[in-house]
Amino acid sequence: MKTVKQVYLYKVLIMGIIKVQNIRVYAYHGCLIEEEKIGSDYRVDIKVKADLSKSTKTDSLSDTVDYVHLNKIVKEEMAIRAKLLEYVADRILDRIFDEIPMVNLAEVSVSKINPPIGGNVEKVTVELRKKRK
């Protein structure tokens, strides 16, 4: 039979998922000169996995992934022009791993709304996923 002291020696990991969905920004990405000048509406979705064991016990923002920080990263990276959506998405993932050490896995999708591709297309989306090494 385990004593109370023995029970608390085992650390329980609580792997959690935090999502920030439908971040809307106006940006100037694309290969066409018109896209650089006119810009487009974009939608970004972020999903991160992290050990949330501590924050579930402390109720402290410093012990979790702050979704305000995730939103800030997206807005700042979307403001830097790129030709390709995958280039922007990769920059967002790099910043998440550089700035938020507790994130173990991150996924980002960047969508261009009403892209200028010669047809009635709602959006084009690039999704990338990275895992901490």
For each residue, the residues with C-beta under 8 A, 3 or more apart:
1:
2: 6 7
3: 6 7
4: 7 8
5: 8 9
6: 2 3 9
7: 2 3 4 10
8: 4 5
9: 5 6
10: 7
11: 53
12: 53
13: 51 53
14: 51 52 53 56
15: 49 50 51 52 104
16: 49 50 51 52 56
17: 47 48 49
18: 47 48 50 64 65 67 70
19: 45 46 47 48
20: 23 45 46 67 70 71 74
21: 45 46
22: 43 45
23: 20 43 44 45 46 71 74 75
24: 41 42 43
25: 41 42 44 74 75 78 79
26: 39 40 41 42
27: 39 40 42 78 79 81
28: 35 36 37 38 39 40 81
29: 35 40 42 78 81 82 83 84 85 88 112
30: 34 35 36 40 83 112 116
31: 35 83 84
32: 35 36 116
33: 36 37
34: 30 37 38 116
35: 28 29 30 31 32 38 39 40 116
36: 28 30 32 33 81
37: 28 33 34
38: 28 34 35
39: 26 27 28 35
40: 26 27 28 29 30 35 112 113 114 115 116
41: 24 25 26 112 113 114
42: 24 25 26 27 29 78 110 111 112 113
43: 22 23 24 110 111 113 123
44: 23 25 74 78 92 108 109 110 111
45: 19 20 21 22 23 108 109 111
46: 19 20 21 23 70 74 92 96 106 107 108
47: 17 18 19 106 107 108
48: 17 18 19 65 70 96 100 103 105 106 107
49: 15 16 17 103 104 105 106
50: 15 16 18 64 65 100 102 103 104
51: 13 14 15 16 54 102 104
52: 14 15 16 55 56 64 65
53: 11 12 13 14 56 57
54: 51 57 58 60 63 64
55: 52 58 59 60 63 64
56: 14 16 52 53
57: 53 54
58: 54 55 63
59: 55
60: 54 55 63 64
61: 64 66
62:
63: 54 55 58 60
64: 18 50 52 54 55 60 61 102
65: 18 48 50 52 69 70 100 102 103
66: 61 69 70 100
67: 18 20 70 71
68: 71 72
69: 65 66 72 73 99 100
70: 18 20 46 48 65 66 67 73 74 96 100
71: 20 23 67 68 74 75
72: 68 69 75 76
73: 69 70 76 77 92 95 96 99
74: 20 23 25 44 46 70 71 77 78 92 108
75: 23 25 71 72 78 79
76: 72 73 79 80 95
77: 73 74 80 88 91 92 95
78: 25 27 29 42 44 74 75 88 110
79: 25 27 75 76
80: 76 77 88 91
81: 27 28 29 36
82: 29 85 87 88 91
83: 29 30 31 87
84: 29 31 87 88 126
85: 29 82 88 89 110 112 124 125 126
86: 89 90 110 126 128
87: 82 83 84 90 91
88: 29 77 78 80 82 84 85 91 92 110
89: 85 86 92 93 108 109 110 126 127 128
90: 86 87 93 94 128
91: 77 80 82 87 88 94 95
92: 44 46 73 74 77 88 89 95 96 108 110
93: 89 90 96 97 106 108 128 130
94: 90 91 97 98
95: 73 76 77 91 92 98 99
96: 46 48 70 73 92 93 99 100 103 106 108
97: 93 94 100 103 106 130 132
98: 94 95
99: 69 73 95 96
100: 48 50 65 66 69 70 96 97 103
101:
102: 50 51 64 65
103: 48 49 50 65 96 97 100 106 132
104: 15 49 50 51 131 132
105: 48 49 129 130 131 132
106: 46 47 48 49 93 96 97 103 129 130
107: 46 47 48 127 128 129
108: 44 45 46 47 74 89 92 93 96 127 128 129
109: 44 45 89 125 126 127 128
110: 42 43 44 78 85 86 88 89 92 125 126
111: 42 43 44 45 123 124 125 126
112: 29 30 40 41 42 85 115 123 124 125
113: 40 41 42 43 122 123
114: 40 41 121 122 123
115: 40 112 121 123 124
116: 30 32 34 35 40
117: 121 124
118:
119:
120:
121: 114 115 117 124
122: 113 114
123: 43 111 112 113 114 115
124: 85 111 112 115 117 121
125: 85 109 110 111 112
126: 84 85 86 89 109 110 111
127: 89 107 108 109
128: 86 89 90 93 107 108 109
129: 105 106 107 108
130: 93 97 105 106
131: 104 105
132: 97 103 104 105
133:
